[in-house]
């Protein structure tokens, strides 16, 4: 039997009318990014070296262009980094307690044990803010306090860093990789494109050597080019106060429904525990009404759900559907 990873978003029933199961920016899609995608020339190959895009991303982050590496998606980058770690002789991966399923999947594929004795070199993952809880990742403070002396690989998944709602930036300890996937922040998760900032040009070259030709198509180039523009960044900043307001009302809604909400989320999503006897059955009933929530059992948090922040209309739909479930699942 094929192993099918669990994700939010569209499923066999199509696109949910009210999709709380992903962490995309619900203010999106970003207009200038959408315009760039519409104008993308899909009749030709992109430049295989991505010269102009590489320079643009490097300038955006204030790094040397030879430290930028492109990937087809975060998932592809996770698997490629795991392959590079294994090829370099690493035998362990240190994973977040609750995190994206591709971290352990990629580690298993490449024979990396999902733990490491103290002092052993390993592939270390952090996500800041972390999914599904949206909290600060304690690994970053540890990395900052303990510089690596074991030739480990330390990678920060920055997928949700642009969607921090507390106004702060995610710190990057010296020597760590950064993995960026702007599609969530731009509200365009259907476009798969990512890039990494390597700690050195040599590290970037090693990861680039494992890449297929043209990891980014015309859509990916258009998305990342737009991402690094003043217009897109201004739109993103303007969206954050709206997301903060929607998050506050959504968390209040969950409390009114009797759901226990985890505290500490810094991002545009959070986790809650509905008072249910049959969570899978309730989620299935909600999905039949066009409402999808993300079961967090695969994150190691059974009996709970992750909710991306959505507008008031979607929140009202959730309220009405939940009340309509009555005593069947409560």
SVG drawing of the C-alpha trace seen along z (x, -y; Angstrom):
<svg xmlns="http://www.w3.org/2000/svg" viewBox="-28 -49 62 51">
<polyline fill="none" stroke="black" stroke-width="0.4" points="0.0,0.0 1.3,-3.5 2.0,-5.8 0.1,-9.0 1.3,-11.9 -1.3,-14.0 -1.8,-17.6 -4.5,-20.2 -6.2,-21.8 -8.0,-20.3 -8.9,-16.6 -11.0,-13.9 -14.0,-16.1 -12.4,-19.1 -11.6,-22.5 -13.4,-23.2 -15.5,-26.3 -14.1,-27.2 -10.6,-25.7 -9.2,-26.1 -6.8,-23.2 -4.0,-25.2 -1.9,-28.1 -2.2,-30.3 -2.6,-34.0 -6.4,-34.4 -6.0,-38.0 -4.6,-36.6 -3.8,-36.1 -1.4,-39.0 -2.4,-41.1 1.0,-41.8 2.1,-38.2 -1.1,-37.1 -0.4,-39.6 3.2,-38.3 1.9,-34.7 -0.6,-35.8 2.2,-37.5 4.6,-34.6 5.9,-33.2 5.2,-29.5 6.2,-28.9 9.9,-28.9 12.4,-27.4 13.5,-29.7 17.2,-30.5 18.6,-27.2 21.0,-29.2 18.3,-31.6 20.8,-34.4 18.4,-37.4 16.2,-35.7 19.3,-34.7 20.6,-38.2 17.1,-39.5 16.7,-37.1 20.3,-37.8 19.7,-41.5 16.4,-41.1 18.1,-39.2 21.4,-41.1 23.5,-38.0 25.9,-36.9 24.3,-35.5 26.3,-32.3 24.6,-31.4 21.1,-31.2 19.8,-27.7 16.5,-27.1 14.1,-24.2 10.9,-22.9 9.2,-23.2 9.9,-23.0 9.2,-19.3 11.7,-18.8 14.3,-20.8 13.8,-18.8 14.4,-15.6 17.4,-17.0 19.0,-18.3 18.4,-14.9 20.2,-13.3 23.1,-15.7 23.3,-14.9 23.4,-11.2 26.0,-11.6 28.1,-13.7 28.1,-10.8 25.6,-12.0 23.5,-9.2 21.0,-11.1 18.3,-13.7 17.0,-15.9 13.3,-16.8 10.8,-19.1 8.6,-17.3 5.6,-18.4 6.3,-19.3 5.9,-18.8 5.7,-15.2 8.3,-15.5 11.1,-15.9 10.8,-12.3 9.8,-10.9 12.9,-12.3 15.1,-11.2 13.7,-7.6 14.2,-7.5 17.8,-8.4 18.5,-6.2 18.8,-9.0 17.8,-7.9 15.3,-10.4 17.4,-11.2 21.1,-11.9 23.2,-11.3 24.8,-14.5 27.8,-15.5 27.0,-13.5 26.8,-15.3 23.2,-15.4 20.8,-17.1 18.9,-19.4 15.5,-20.9 13.7,-23.9 10.5,-25.7 9.8,-29.2 7.0,-29.8 6.4,-26.1 3.5,-24.2 1.0,-23.1 1.2,-25.1 2.5,-28.4 4.9,-28.7 8.6,-29.7 10.9,-26.9 13.2,-26.3 15.9,-24.9 16.9,-28.3 17.8,-29.6 19.8,-26.4 21.6,-26.9 22.4,-30.5 23.8,-29.5 25.7,-26.5 27.6,-27.1 27.9,-23.9 31.3,-22.1 30.2,-18.8 29.8,-19.6 26.1,-19.2 23.5,-20.7 21.1,-23.1 18.1,-24.2 15.4,-26.7 12.1,-26.3 11.0,-29.9 7.6,-29.0 5.7,-30.9 8.2,-33.6 6.6,-36.2 3.2,-35.4 4.4,-36.1 1.7,-38.3 3.7,-39.6 5.7,-42.1 9.1,-40.3 11.5,-38.6 12.8,-35.1 16.4,-35.0 18.9,-33.0 21.8,-31.6 25.2,-31.7 25.9,-28.8 22.2,-27.8 20.5,-27.3 17.2,-29.1 14.4,-27.5 11.9,-30.0 8.5,-29.2 6.7,-32.4 3.6,-30.8 1.8,-30.7 2.5,-34.3 1.3,-35.4 -1.8,-33.3 -0.8,-31.2 -0.1,-27.8 -0.8,-26.2 2.5,-27.5 5.3,-25.3 8.6,-27.2 11.2,-27.6 14.7,-28.8 17.4,-28.3 20.1,-30.7 23.1,-28.5 25.7,-29.4 28.4,-29.5 29.0,-29.3 30.5,-25.8 27.5,-24.6 25.2,-26.0 27.2,-24.4 27.0,-21.0 23.2,-21.2 22.9,-22.6 24.9,-19.6 22.0,-17.3 19.3,-19.3 17.6,-18.3 17.6,-20.7 15.1,-23.5 13.7,-23.0 11.6,-26.1 9.3,-26.5 8.0,-29.9 5.4,-30.1 7.9,-29.5 10.2,-32.2 7.3,-34.6 6.2,-34.0 9.7,-34.4 10.4,-37.5 7.2,-39.1 7.9,-38.0 11.2,-40.0 9.4,-43.2 8.5,-46.3 4.9,-46.0 4.5,-42.4 6.2,-43.2 4.0,-46.2 0.9,-44.1 2.1,-41.5 2.7,-44.0 -0.8,-45.5 -2.4,-42.1 -1.0,-41.3 -3.3,-43.6 -6.3,-42.1 -5.0,-38.6 -4.5,-39.6 -8.1,-40.8 -9.5,-37.7 -7.4,-35.5 -8.7,-37.1 -12.3,-36.6 -11.6,-33.0 -10.0,-32.1 -12.9,-33.7 -15.3,-31.6 -13.5,-28.4 -13.7,-29.4 -17.4,-30.1 -17.8,-26.6 -16.1,-25.0 -12.9,-24.2 -9.7,-24.3 -7.3,-26.6 -3.5,-26.3 -1.9,-29.5 1.3,-31.0 0.7,-30.9 2.7,-33.7 1.3,-32.9 -1.9,-32.9 -2.9,-29.5 -3.4,-27.8 -4.4,-24.5 -7.6,-23.7 -9.1,-20.6 -12.9,-20.3 -14.8,-18.4 -15.6,-15.4 -16.2,-11.7 -15.6,-11.1 -13.3,-13.7 -12.8,-11.9 -16.5,-11.5 -17.2,-15.2 -14.4,-16.3 -15.9,-14.2 -19.4,-15.7 -18.0,-19.2 -16.1,-18.4 -19.4,-17.3 -20.6,-20.8 -17.6,-22.4 -15.6,-23.0 -12.2,-21.5 -10.1,-21.5 -6.6,-19.8 -6.5,-16.8 -3.3,-17.1 -2.9,-13.4 -0.2,-13.2 1.7,-15.9 1.6,-13.9 -1.3,-15.8 -4.3,-13.4 -7.8,-14.7 -7.0,-18.2 -7.2,-20.3 -5.2,-23.1 -7.1,-26.0 -5.7,-28.5 -7.2,-32.0 -10.0,-32.7 -12.4,-35.7 -15.5,-36.2 -17.8,-34.7 -15.9,-31.4 -15.9,-31.6 -19.7,-32.0 -20.0,-29.0 -18.0,-27.0 -20.1,-28.1 -23.4,-27.2 -22.1,-23.8 -20.8,-23.0 -24.0,-23.8 -25.8,-21.8 -23.8,-18.7 -25.7,-18.6 -25.2,-15.7 -24.1,-13.3 -20.4,-14.0 -20.3,-16.3"/>
</svg>
